[in-house]
Amino acid sequence: MSWVQATLLARGLCRAWGGICRAALPGTSISQVPRQLPRGLHCSAAPHSSEQSLVSSPPEPRQRPTKALVPYEDLFGQAPSGERDKASFLQAVQKFGEHSVRKRGHIDFIYLALRKMREYGVERDLAVYNQLLDIFPKEVFRPRNVIQRIFVHYPRQQECGIAVLEQMESHGVMPNKETEFLLIQIFGRKSYPMLKLLRLKMWFPRFMNINPFPVPRDLSQDPVELATFGLRHMEPDLSARVTIYQVPLPKDSTGAADPPQPHIVGSGRDPGGVEPLLPDAAGPGVFEEWLG
């Protein structure tokens, strides 16, 4: 504390003590005198009272009626037909654009839409992914200078765009020119979503035909067809034949509505056009079908 501050504080204390002594009446104790704080301590000299105050309290602000937010879950459950298909999914995306003109909450909606894509069966549809990227506001998240490029400009939005591209990668969806144009409009060329797109365009064509025995995406649910498909992939000899022995179900069988018929599926080389011998103990008509 400097000597100037000490002098001012001493003067304030002296003035406060003099005021207390002058205000004291004969026959009254010091405890009955209203307490006054020194002005040098930046405090008010008026006594504080809970009943009345010199300064009126400011009026309480009026509470505005809170507007109920429409949860995004309801947008995916408002399909008139109730079917979960591509048309109803795109309708939910369109309703979000109509509900929020300024695209507020678009990140939360995109993350929710990515989780709902499998339910609607559109996880491998490129047009749906482009529609989700079109939700982002345009020319807003693009970096304007070098500093914004060094420090990730709008990181939460860029992470959301990368999440859309990663889901495309996990389902084997190749981006096209429209996807690249949308990312340039939203994030610019010097951004992490654009870097992810360039990596997909470089590695996807190279790994597309890397498997010499490709497996279709949609496999049949028939156990006979699945066994046949598995044996054809396991057999290195291309001239091998797949043999199917199938027995019809007895008429008095009870159980599931459509149970699979008993079958035996085998694979082997062609024995020179000679039909295989069936066991005599089985009797005629036991094996219903022979498919070579």
N, C-alpha and C positions, 0 to 999 in steps of 0.2 A: 504494500500500500504506500503510495507516495505521500509526501507531506501536505500536498494540496487537498487530497481526499481526506486525510486525517483532520485537517483544519475545518473543512466543511462539515464533517460528521460531528465534531465537537461543538460547532456552532448550532447545529440542529438539535443536539441533545440539550444544550443550555436553554434554547428557546422553548423547547417542550417542557422542561422542568419549570421555567418561569411562568408559563401559562398555567400549569397545574397549581402553583402556589398562589397566583392571583385569583384563580377561580374558586379556591377553597374558602368557604365561609367560616366565620367563627363558630365554634361548637360542632363542627362536622369533621368527620375523620377523612383521612386521605382515601380510604377505600370507597367512600361514597361519591367521590369526585369522578365524573365521566372520564374515562381513559382517552387520551389523545396521543396518537403516535406522531413522532417527528416527521416533518415534511421532507427532511433530508434523506429519509430512507425510502423515498418514492412510494409512500403509502398515503392513503386518504386520511385526512384529519377528522372527518365526520364519523360519529359512532355508527357501527353497523347494527341494524335492527332487522329482525325477521318479519316484522309486521309491515313496515313501510320503508321505502327506499326512495332516494332522490331521483335515481335513474330508473325509469320504467323498463321492465323486461321486454325484449323484442317479441312481437307477436309470433305465435307458432306457425310455421309454414303449413299451408294446406296440403293435405295428402292427396296426391293424384290417384285416381283409380287405376290399379294395376291391371294391365292388359294381359289376359290369359294367353300364354304361349302355346302354340299348337305343337304337341310333341311329334317328332318325326316318325315315330312308330305308327302313328295313325295314318300318315300318308301312304304307307305300304299296305294298309288294311282297308282302304276305301274303294277297292275295285268293285264295280257294280256286279260283275259276274261271280266274283269270289275266286276265280282261277288265278293261279300263280304262274304266269307266263311272261313272255317278253313284252307284250302289249301293256299288261298291267304294271310292269316295272317301269317302262318308259312313261306311263301315265303318272306314276308317283314322282318321277323326276320332273316332269312338266308342272305338276302341282306345286312343287317346292319353288320353282322359278316364278310362278304366279303369286305365291304367298309372300315370298321375300324378294321384292324388286331389287333391293340393294345387295342381295346375296349374303345377308347376315346369317351366320351359322352354317356356312357352306362346308366348312371342314368337318364338323360333326356329322352333317348329312352324308358326305362322301364316305366317311368311315363306316357309317351305318349301312349305306348302300353296298359297300364292298362285302360286308358280312351277310347281306341278304341275297347276294347274287346266286349263291348255290341253291337256295330255296326256290328261286324262280327259274333255275336252269339256264342262266345267261352268263355263266362264268367263263365261257369260251367264245363269247360274241364280241368281236372287235368294235362293232357299231355302238354297243352299250358302253364300252370303256371310253370311247370318244365322246359320248354324250355326258358321261360323268366329268371328263376333263373340261367340257364346255361350260360347266357350272361355275368355274373359277372366273372372277372378274378379270377383264382384259386390261393390259397396259398399266397395271397397278403395282404388281410385284416385280417388275423388271428393274434391275440395278441401273442407276443413272451415271455412276462414276466408278473409278477404280476402287475407292474405299468401300463402297457398297458391295463390290464384287469380292473383295478380300474377306470382309466380314459377311457371313451368309445373310443376304437380304431376305427378310421375312422367312425365318427358318421353319416355322410351323407349317406354313403353306407349302414350302419346298418338300418337307417330309411327307406331307399328304400326297403330293404329286408323285414322289418316289414310291409310296405305298401302292398307288394305282398301277405303276409300271411293274412292281415286284409281283403283284397278283397276276398280271398278264404273263409274266415270265414263268410263274409256277404252273400255269395252265397251258403253256405253249402257244400263246397268242402273239403273233408277229405284228408289231406296229407298222402303220402305213404312212403315207404322206400327210394325211389329215391329222394324225397324231402328232407328227413333227411340227406342223403348222400351228396347232393349238398350243404346244409347249413353247414355241417361239413367241407367240402372242402373250402368253401368261407370264412366263419366267425369263424369256430372253435366251440368247444363244449361250451366254456365259453363266450357266446355272447347273446345279446338280441334277435336276430331273432331265435336262438335255444331255448331260454326260451319261446318265443311265440309259437313255434312248439310243445313243450312239453305240454303247456296249452291246445292247440287245441286237442292233442291226448288224454288228460285226460277228457275234458268236452264234446267233440263231441259224443262219444259213450253213455254217460249218458243222454244226452238231445235228442238223436235221436228218441226215442219212448216215449217221455214224453207227446205228444198230443194223447189222446184216439180217436180223430176224425181227422185223418190226411187229409190234403188238397193237391191234386196233384199240381205239379208246373205249368204244362201247362193246363189251364182250357179251356173248349170249349167256342166258341163264340156264340153258339146257345142259344137264351134266354130260350127256353123250357128246354134244358138240364141243364142250370144254375139254373133255378127255381126248377127243380127236385132234383138236387144235394143239394141245400140249404134246401129244405124241409126234405130230409132224414137226414140231420145233426141236424135239429131243433126238429124233432119228437123223444121223448125219447122211445116210444114204437116201438120195432123192428118188430112187426107184423102189423104195419100200412101200408096201401096201398096208393100209390100216384096216383091220378086220373088226367088225362089230357083231357080237352075238347078243341078241335081245330076246327076252322071254316075255310073253304077254302075262298080264296079271290074272289071277283066278277070278272067277265071277263072284265068288262069295267073300272077296277081300273087303275089309272095313278099315277105315283110317282117314287119311287126308282126302280132299276133294279130287285132286289130280296128282296122285303119287307117281314118282318116276318108275318106269318099268325096270325090272332086273336086267342088267346088261354087263357084258364083258367086252372091253375094247383092247385090242392088241395090235402090234405093229411088227412087221418082219419083211424079209425079202420075198420077192415073187418066186415060188418054186417051179418056174418054167411052165406056167399055165395049168398046172395040175391042181384040181380042187382039193382042199384039205378034207381029211376024213373026220367025220363027226363020230363021237363015241356011240357004240351000239346000245349001251345001257340006257341012254337017254330016250331012245325010241323015236319014231317019226313024229314030226310036228312040234317037237320041244323048242327047237330054235326056229323062230319065225322068219328071220330075215338075215340074209348074208349080203353085205355090201362090200365090194372089193374096190 
